[in-house]
């Protein structure tokens, strides 16, 4: 599966009366990866998913999903995708087993396949013993797990997950993360994941895009985004950081700036490849006592907040 | 496509009959008790030849269908299941005809149940020693007209349900629409010039009971076909997803 683009949009635009929900979006999602689609509420994430599934017609531009044009062969796209949207979409008056049975029938699985897959997924998610219960009486987390089982029931090539860990306890969320990583590794599934949980995105996604007001602000791997958006820094904890030492550090060509906060000194570096050893030697030679030295890395959350605030 | 339609029918039937707390089974039993047991008991052998049997066996299922069909799309929308259903591989036609077919099967099955239960009641309670059966006219009218009437109600219900914001709104609109059509037919017929009414009566007399059934059936087939066509044209994923 890997090696081609699962999703490719060109100037994808969608207007609702006077509101431009998606604005000239150019997005590339490589196959066989988990792609994070990050944005604040109302950024256009759900509209983008609707456009990619061919549920909405674009006002302008094009989108190809799994090689199919969303305007012309949306049915082909939906045949090969699984979805967990904002709402779980479960039939709450039916049992867990019936919910999976229905979507198994929808995807044309044989009775034996439906039974086996149902047992496999419900057991994996710890729901097998409760399969005959009506879903409406379940907790949000259990419903979310069942909705995920439904989304992957037919082993889709591409999976759209909208906030999949919302409502899950930390243990279940962590289990789900592992399951998603396994799914990608084992079956080459591409996952298009929208989330507000940036730690989750950082942990799971090989590529992310940040969107706001329908515009893609940045796209790349979390590491690329961090590298592009933030200056490299070094944090040094210790004592005896004198004024003379600060001046000496500022005079070094690889140092762009020095900030001292109590026993913590932060050096802004001119490039991520700067070696810290000469700087450490300089500090020691100037009487500084070092407890700890570390390269400071900006989290995806910092990058996300910067991007969203700037735009 | 047939397999997809049957998948939708399967789901609809599970939700309709097997959902806990659903009062539909109770309602069906009440209707069957009235038009399948009490009235045949009172009327005896006459029931098998009466126009009252035709009226009840044709119209009772229509009211039961009215009650459930409003839920078709408005219910999916209200319970937030529509978006996921529309994002599945099912075609527009499969979803639409799956829901339509369920309502028709449901309504027509009740008509058949009323026919069978009534027949058993009359033969058991008013036994003459020989097996009694419906007259040909009553049987044909019940089978054919009930099928076409529940199809009419199902198609009208789905059309309204597609646009309604909630199940309650769909039920209200559907009930009012049905009453308007019903009374328009009654008062419209009465308002016709006397010559026309006489001509219609003469025409009915000339073509006989089977002829009248056929004319009504043809008229209903045309109306049903138009309604289904309009409903199919109104089923648009982008409109539904935004509603």
Interface residues (C-beta under 8 A of the other chain):
Chain A: X16 X50 X53 X54 X55 X56 X57 X75 X78 X79 X81 X83 X85 X86 X87 X88 X89 X90 X91 X92 X93 X94 X98 X102 X103 X105 X106 X107 X108 X134 X160
Chain B: X3 X4 X6 X7 X10 X11 X14 X15 X18 X19 X20 X22 X79 X80 X81 X83 X84 X85 X86 X87 X88 X89 X90 X91 X237 X238 X241 X242
